[in-house]
Amino acid sequence: MTAFRQLTIPSARRYWLRDARVPTCLLAAPTEASPRDIDGTILVDLLIDDGRIAGIAPAGTAGAGEDPTVALDGRHVWPTLVDMHTHLDKGHIVTRTQNPDGSFTGARESVVADRIAHWRQDDVERRMAFGLRCAYAHGVSAIRTHIDSYEGQVETSWSVFRRLRDAWSGRIELQGVALFPLDLYRTEHGLKTADVAAQSGGVLGGVTRGSHEDHRVLLDDTDVLLDRLFQLATERSLDVDLHVDESGDPAAASLGRVAAAVLRNRFKGRVVCGHCCSLAVQSEELVRETIALVAEAGISIVSLPTVNMYLQDRGDGRTPRWRGVTLIHELRAAGITVAVAGDNCRDPFHAYGDHDMVDTFRQAVRIEHLDHPFGDAPALAAAVPGGIIDVSAGTLAIGGAARLILFNARTLNELVCRPQSDRVVIDRGREVTDGLPDYSELEIAG
Ligand SMILES: [Zn+2]
């Protein structure tokens, strides 16, 4: 067996990756290949030609011709991953603006102060580009970022978004979501921001709390504001992606209200709700009702496990008692589409992270028990979010771009146990050698 570090990705236009182990949940279509192992994976030979996957054949097919061949000896090959819920505009401010106590309120107030003091064009662009470079080096090729869209900020941040989206086109597919508290849909600014999102090819978002509240307090006019949001989205043919019930208090109960609004408005676009933490602490009866409504409304859910672990159940001098994550297994059992994503990175909402969806997957397995068996868990970081946000990334498809991650792991256990810092990322057939940006590059602004 060739040592992983000695494998060389050919510079030839056409080559084989032989004896690659791929999770069947990451294949765009079923393929004839050896039986699945206990992890739900099969052994295949992948033919790469002109930057695309030209063939996914049973192991043993490669080697007959003259094309160069990389012998993977049963190591895992995945498509590049999809991070469908991030905040690139908040990223990496942790070194200048800390969360004073690690709480949700501390995070909210710290980010507001940092935004007002620092979020000029060069600052936002430097940090967003840094995040994209991290993600690309780690093997992420589609990202949806929420963009804080307050008055006085919306033009700056969305112009940076549009420029970076165009600059990264081909390497990372970047989507933007307009984010602000729900009460701003009462204002002209809400209307104006919906127009900016529409003109930028974006998505309409929001957080189901008031500007000065946390998620425990439901606004009196929540239903009216949700109707307004879905009306604005309908008029502009926008999808909707909301921050919902990011709290461990059962009183945070807006998920059912969002589902009812989708049904009441007969909304035709796609709807995603992120977080939904409090669902895990509500009564069985309310959970049953809410899950039924979410299923009926066709809402997809994205769980943000690392950020939930960081913020939820935090108290001064107190040990956290719960993991903070939504009812991922119960939602899936009800037929609801559920993905995982990275969320905040090195900001007051989450002091850690590196825009690395492999790390998010490894942590999600532990935090959310996506194991014994793993089943289709890898899809939650790849094919499933790719489907929710409608990008081609996250699956291995014949004819699709050869965007791959090669792991020095023959089983999912080996993949999950180590950080996979030595993974090889391939973009359109070529090895990505950019490496991670150095933190010092963030310090130019002082
Ligand atoms: Zn978020």
Boltz pocket constraint, residues with backbone or C-beta under 6 A from the ligand:
constraints:
  - pocket:
      binder: B
      contacts: [[A, 85], [A, 86], [A, 87], [A, 146], [A, 243], [A, 274], [A, 343], [A, 344]]
      max_distance: 6.0
